[in-house]
C-alpha cells in the first residue's frame, strides 16, 4: 500500500489520536472513555486502523460474536465504521481500508464481512453503493430503510437479531440507547440532557454497556438509537439543533 497506516494496540493507544474527534476539545472526555472501551476490546480481536495523518481516515471492525451490535452470524467480521473525510476523500483510502479488512477476514479463516447500511444514504452509516462496489450484498433488512450487507466467502450469511425488527418500545418522551463506542456520544448526551431538562421533555437514557445488551436491543443500533414516544426515529447522533428539527416533525 502506498500510504502508511497504524493499527491501535494496547501499547500505542494512549499516544495515538482517534480520528473522528481529532481536534475538538469538547470531545476529550469522549475520547478518554472510548479509549478505555477500546482497551478492553482489542484483546477480543477489535481492530481500529487509521491513516497515519492528522485526519479522519479509519476503519473499525471486530469479530461479529464480540461486536456490540444486534447482528448475529457464525464466524463473521462486523464493520462498525468506515470514515474518510475532507481533503482525504477521492484518494483511494476507503478502498484500501476495506480491502485490508477483507484480507484480514480471509487470513483469519472467517466466513465473511458484514456492515449495517441503509437503502438511502444516512449519516453515520456506510454508503450502500460504495459497499456494493466491493461485492457486498443485502442479506437482511428492517422495514424499508435499514439493511444488513455482507460479503460472504462460503455462502453463509449473517442476520439481524430478532428483537431489532420490533422498532418500537413502551415509552414516553425521548428514549436514547447509547454505548460509549463513539467519542462524540458523551457530549451529545450532555447537550440533550440539558435541553430536555430546560424544556420539560421526558428523557430516558439507556446505557448499552454490555455485549448482551447490544445484541438484544429492540431496534437498529451501531452505537446510538433514538425513540420518541414508542416510535424508533433515528441512529443519527443528536445535538440540540437536530433534536429541535426532529421534535418539530
N, C-alpha and C positions, 0 to 999 in steps of 0.2 A: 504493500500500500504506500502511496506517496505521502500521506500525512502521518504525523506522529500522534498516537492515541495513548491514553492512560486508563487502566482499569483500577478502580478504587479497591484498596485492600485494608485489612485491619492496621497494617503498618503505616500506610500513607494517608489514611482517611482524615486525620486531623489537619494535615498541612495542605490538602488539596481542596479546591473550591467545588461547590455544587453548582453546575452551570446555570440552572434556571433562576437561582437567587444570587447571582454572582456579585451584584453591585448595589443592592438596595438594603440599607441598614435596618429598615423596619422589619425585614425578614430574618434578621440574625438569630433570633430565638428559634424560629422555624428551622433554620439551618442546623443549629445545635441539636434540636430534637430529632431531625431527620438523620443526622449522623449517628446518634445513639441507636436509632432504629436500625440503620444500615449495619452497624457493628454487629448486631445480633443476627442479621440475615445473611451476611457474607459467608458464614460457615455452612449455610444451607444451600449454597450454590448461587446466591443472588449476584448478578453482575451489573455494575454501573460503569459503562465505558464512555469516555469523553475525548473530544479533541483536546490536545494539549495547548490550548489557547485561551485567552480571556473572552470566551464567547459561549453562547447557548447551543452546544452541539453535543448530543449524547444519546445513548440508548440505555434502557434499564430493563432487565428481564430476570426471570427466576424459573426454577422448576415448577411446573403447574401445581403439583401437590403441595408446594410450600408458598404459592403465590396468594397474597391477600386480595383475592377477587373471587366472585361467585361463579367460577368456571371449573368444571370437572373433566377429567380425562386421564388416560393412562400414558405415562411416560412422555409428556409434552413439555415444551418450554412456553412460558407465558410472557409476552412483552407488555410491560406497564406503560412505557413511554418512549417515544422517538421524537426528538426535537432538534430541528435545525432552523435557526432564526437569523434575521437581519442580513448583514453582508455576507454571511456564510452560506446563504442559500444559492442553489444553482451550481455548486462546485463538486457535486458528487459525494458529499459527506453522508447524506442519508442512505444512499446506495451502499457505501462502504460499511456503514454500521449495520444495516440489515443483513448484508452478505456475511459479515463477521458472526452475527447471531445464528444464522442458518448453518454456517460451517461449524460453529461451536456445538450446536444441537446434534449435528450429524456425527461429530467426533465423539460425543458422549453416548452415541447409540440411541438417541431419542426417536420417538415416533413422528415428531413434527413440531411446529411452532404455531402459536395462536395469539390473537390480539382482539380486543373489543374495538369496534368501529361503529359507523353509522351510515345509513343509506345516503344522507346528505351531510356534507362536511359540518362538523361541530367542533367548537373549541375544546381543547384538552383530550381529543381523541384523534388517532392517526387517520389519515385520509384513505377512504376505501379504494379509490382509483390508484393511488400510489402503491398500496399493498398488492393490488391485483397485478401490477407490473412484475412482481416477483413470484407470481404463481399462487397467491393466497386466494382462497375461495370462501364464500359464505357457507357456513356449516350449521348455523343455528341463528335464531332471531328472537327478539322481544317486540311484539307488536309490529308496527310498520317503520320504526325508526332505528332501533339499535340492533346490531348484528355481531356475531362472533365469526371471525375469519380465521382460517387455518391453512397452513401448508403441510400436507401430510406426506410422510416419507414411506408409509407402509399401508395406506388405505384406511387406517383408523381415524376417527375424528373426535374432538372434544365436544362439550356441550355446556350450555348454561345450567347451573343448578336449578332445581325445580322451583324453589321459593322465589327466585329472581322474577319469574314471569307474573307474579302477583301484581306488582307495580301499584300496590295500594296498602294502606295501613289504617288503623283506627287512630286518628289524630285530630288535633285542633291547632290552628295557627300554623307556625313554621316548625318543621322537624328536619333536622340535618343529621345524616350519618356521615362520620368522618374518621379517617385514620391520620397518622402523623407522617405518612409516607411522602407527602408533598410539603416542601418547606414554606409554601405560601399559606397553608391552611391555618396555622395559629393566628396570623394577622387577620385572615378572613373571619375567624371565629370572634376575635376581639371586636372587629367592626360591627358584625351582625348582632352580637350581644348588646352592644351599646345602643344601636339603632332600635332594636326591639324593645329594650327597656324604656327608652325615651318615648316610644310611640305606642306603648301598651300592647305590643304584639306578642301573643303567647309563643314561646320558643322552647323547643325540646332538642337538646344536643345528645346524640348517641355516639359514644366513642367506640369505634370498631378497633379494639385493641388486642384481639387475638385472631389467629388463623381461623379458628372455628366460627367466630362471629362473621368474619369476612365471607366465608363460604356459604353462610345461611342467610345473608341479608335479603330482604324482600323486594329488591329492585336492582337494576343495572348499577354497577359500582366499580370504580377503578381506585378511588381513594376518597370519594365525596359523592353524596347523593342528597337531593333536596325534595321534600314533600311540602305541599301547602294544603292544609286540611288533610283529607285522606288520599289525595292525588299526588302521584310522582310528577315532579316538574322538570328536573334537570340534573346533569352531572357538572354543570358549569360552576366553577368557584364563584362565590358571591362576594362582592363588595357592596357598599351602600347603594351606589348608582344602579347596579344590576338588580339588586333586591327591589328597589323602588319600581323599576320597569316591570319586574315580574308581578308585583302586587297590583299594579295598575291594569294588567291584562284581564 
